[in-house]
Amino acid sequence: MDKNRLALIKVYFDLGLKHTEIVCILEERHGYNLSIRQLIRILHVHGFYRYKNPTNVKTVAEFIMYEQRFSGTMHGYRWMYKLKCRGMRSRKEEIRLLMRALDPNNVYLRQSHRLHRRMYLSKGPNYIWHMDSYDKLRPMVYASMAVLMGFRGIL
């Protein structure tokens, strides 16, 4: 089998594409004509499984702690799809349990849908401006924008 074809299959498989999408891309962009069944056989022969080889739990926990420390604490377990971007494989349930063990307070806040306000340290008036959009009326072609002056909380 062509090593280039196997490398392409691995790249598209690691991106999380479905079997039909991989077959279409291989045929249209690279000129490899495969059936879905043939692709599945190739994947199994070379040991490419989506859920059989999960990443070590310790590695996943370290990644979650790193992301919570630097990227924010108010993201849920579905946000942890970044694991796939890093080449790690883990189940959603495992990630949910790890997040509950590592950061129970923020898990509780997300479950109760409590608003978590941002904390700003301002050196004076007009030093911090925060812009946010409210997209509730977006389907009706109305979009509202709000700019908050960080020093006095003036809208």
N, C-alpha and C positions, 0 to 999 in steps of 0.2 A: 504494500500500500504506500502511496505517496506520502512522504513526511510532511510536505507542505499542507496537504489536505487534512492530515491529522492535527497539525498545529492550528489550522483555521477552525476545525471542529471544536478543539479545546478552548480556543478564545471565545467563540460564540456560546459555547456551553457555560463557560465561567461567567459570561455576562448575564446569564439567566434566561436566555431566549428559549422559546418552546421548540419542540422538534420540527414542527412544520415551518417555523420561521428560519431555523438553521438550514433546512433543505432548500427553501426559496432563495436565501442569500447565497448559498454555495452555488446554486445553479445560475442565478442572474448575474452575480458579480464576479464569480471565479470560474464558471464554466464546468463545475463538477456536477454530474447528474446522479443523484442518489434518491432512493425511495426512503420513506420514513422508517420502514422496517430495517433496511440496510443501515441507516444511521443509528438506530437503537442497538443493533448487533455490534457495530463499531464501538459505540460508547461502552457497552458491557464488556467487550473483549479487552479494552484498554483500562477498565476500572474507573470510568467516569460515572459517579452516582451523585445525585443531588443531596440525599440525606443519609447515606450509609456511612460516610466518613466524617462525623462531626468534629469540629475543632475542640481542643482541650478546654474544659470549663474554666480553668485558671486563666488561660489566655483571653477567653471571652470576658471574664470578670475584670481583668486588667484593662481591656479595651473600653468597657462600659464606664469604669471609674475615670479613665482618662477623658472620655467624651463628656461625662457629667461635670468634670472639673473645668474644662476649657470651653465647651460648646454651649453649655447651658443645662439647667437641671429640670426644666419644665417640659422636656420632650418625652413622649411615651415610648413604649417598647416597640411600636411599629416604626418609629424613627430610627431604630437600630438596624435598618436595612443597610446601613453603612458597613456592617459586618461583611456583606456580600462584596462591597466595593473593595474591601481589604483582602478578599479571598478567603474569609472565614465562613464556616457553615455551622449554623446552630438553629435549633427550633425556637419558635416564638414563645412557647411555654417556658422553655429554659431561660430565655432572656427576661421574661416577665418575672419569674421567681428570683433571678439574680438581682433585678432592679428593686424588687421588694425588699430583699435582704440588705442591699447596699445603701438604699436611700428611701426608707419607709415614709418619712415625712412628706416628701414631694410626691410619692405615689398616692398618699392620702389626699393631698391637695388636688391632684389631677382627677382622682375618682369623684371627689365632691364638687368638681367644676368650679373651684374657687378662683377668683381673679388674683393673680400674682403680679403686683405692681413692680415696675422697674425702679431701681434705686439710682438716682443721679446725684453726683457731687458737682455743684456748679460754683465757679469762681466769681460770678456776678451776673447781672442782667444781660440778656442777649448772648450769653456764652454757649448755652446748649439749646438746640432746637431739635425737636423730635417730630417726624412726620409719619402719619399712619393713615391708612385708608380703611374705610368702612364699606364693605362690598355687599351689604344685604340687598341693596336695590340695584345691583349690577345687572340682573336679568331684565330689568325694566329700563335699561340704558341710563340709569342715574348712578353716578359714582360720587361719593363725597370724600373730601380730604380734610384732615384736621392737622394743624400745626400747633404744637404746644410749646410755649416758652418755658424752659426748664427752671428758671429762677423763681418765678412767681406763680407758675401754674396757670397762666393766662391762655385761654383758647382763642 
